[in-house]
Amino acid sequence: QVQLVESGGGLVQTGGSLRLSCAASGTIVFKNDMGWYRQVPGSQRELVAGITSGGTTNYPEFVKGRFTISRDNAKNTVYLQMNSPKPEDTAVYYCNSKVRYGLREFDYWGQGTQVTVSS
């Protein structure tokens, strides 16, 4: 069974930094497309960083240059480095893994970790 466990959330000041971790079990992160999403109450979940199985990363404009996604294959863990966060980055952050079984692909989510950015 695939499990994703996020950690590292908390309170951070504007201009500081925070690193989120997503430890995976039941799957191998470098074989999957992985991503970090965030959600605020009343809004849809949105992508903030993605990394493909081939190692290609992608970011929406609103985090480019500030957030970095990476993975440690030995630890089977994906990270989100958040530099210079802004109050509008406050949200619950979720780890996502797209796991392929033959021709089918399934989405798995972690439980989420709260990030609060104070000005």
C-alpha positions in Angstrom: 0.0 0.0 0.0 1.3 3.4 -1.0 1.7 5.9 1.9 3.1 9.4 1.8 3.9 11.2 5.0 4.6 14.9 4.9 6.5 16.8 7.6 8.3 20.1 8.1 5.4 22.4 8.1 4.9 25.2 10.6 5.2 28.9 11.1 7.7 30.9 9.1 8.3 34.6 8.6 8.3 36.3 5.3 11.8 36.1 3.9 12.7 33.0 5.8 12.9 29.4 4.6 11.2 26.1 5.3 11.8 22.6 3.9 8.9 20.2 3.6 9.6 16.4 3.4 7.5 13.6 1.9 8.6 10.2 2.9 7.1 7.5 0.7 6.5 3.8 1.3 5.0 1.1 -0.9 6.3 2.8 -4.0 9.6 4.1 -5.3 9.7 7.9 -5.8 12.1 8.0 -8.7 9.9 5.7 -10.7 6.9 8.1 -10.3 5.9 11.6 -11.2 5.8 13.4 -7.8 4.5 16.8 -6.9 3.7 19.2 -4.1 0.2 20.9 -4.1 -1.4 23.3 -1.8 -4.9 24.2 -0.8 -6.6 27.0 1.2 -10.1 26.7 2.4 -12.7 27.5 -0.3 -10.1 27.0 -3.1 -9.0 24.2 -5.3 -5.8 22.4 -4.7 -3.1 23.8 -6.9 0.3 22.5 -8.0 3.3 24.3 -6.6 6.1 22.0 -7.9 6.5 18.8 -9.8 9.2 16.4 -10.7 8.9 13.6 -13.3 10.4 10.2 -13.0 13.0 11.4 -15.4 14.0 14.2 -13.1 12.4 17.1 -15.0 11.0 19.8 -12.7 8.2 22.2 -13.3 6.9 25.2 -11.3 4.0 27.6 -11.8 5.1 31.3 -12.2 4.0 32.3 -8.7 6.7 30.1 -7.0 9.5 30.1 -9.7 12.8 31.2 -8.2 11.6 30.7 -4.7 10.5 27.0 -4.3 12.6 24.0 -5.3 11.5 20.4 -5.5 14.1 17.6 -5.1 14.2 14.0 -4.2 16.6 11.7 -2.4 16.4 8.3 -4.0 18.3 6.6 -1.1 15.8 7.9 1.4 12.8 7.5 -0.9 11.8 11.1 0.0 10.8 14.2 -1.9 11.4 17.7 -0.6 10.1 21.1 -1.2 12.5 23.9 -0.3 10.6 27.1 0.3 12.7 30.3 0.2 11.4 33.8 0.7 7.9 32.7 1.4 5.1 35.2 1.3 1.9 35.4 3.4 -0.1 34.3 0.3 1.9 31.0 0.5 0.0 30.1 3.6 -1.9 26.8 2.9 -2.0 23.1 3.6 0.7 21.5 1.5 0.2 18.0 0.1 2.5 15.5 -1.4 1.3 13.7 -4.5 2.5 10.6 -6.3 1.3 9.3 -9.6 1.8 5.6 -9.5 1.5 3.5 -12.7 0.2 -0.1 -12.7 0.5 -1.2 -16.3 -1.5 1.2 -18.4 -3.4 2.7 -15.4 -2.2 5.6 -13.2 -3.4 6.3 -9.7 -3.0 9.4 -7.6 -1.9 9.1 -4.0 -1.9 11.9 -1.4 -0.4 12.5 1.9 -2.3 13.9 4.9 -1.0 17.4 4.4 1.1 19.7 6.4 0.1 23.3 7.4 2.4 26.1 6.4 1.8 29.6 7.8 3.8 32.6 6.6 3.7 35.6 8.8 4.5 39.1 7.6 
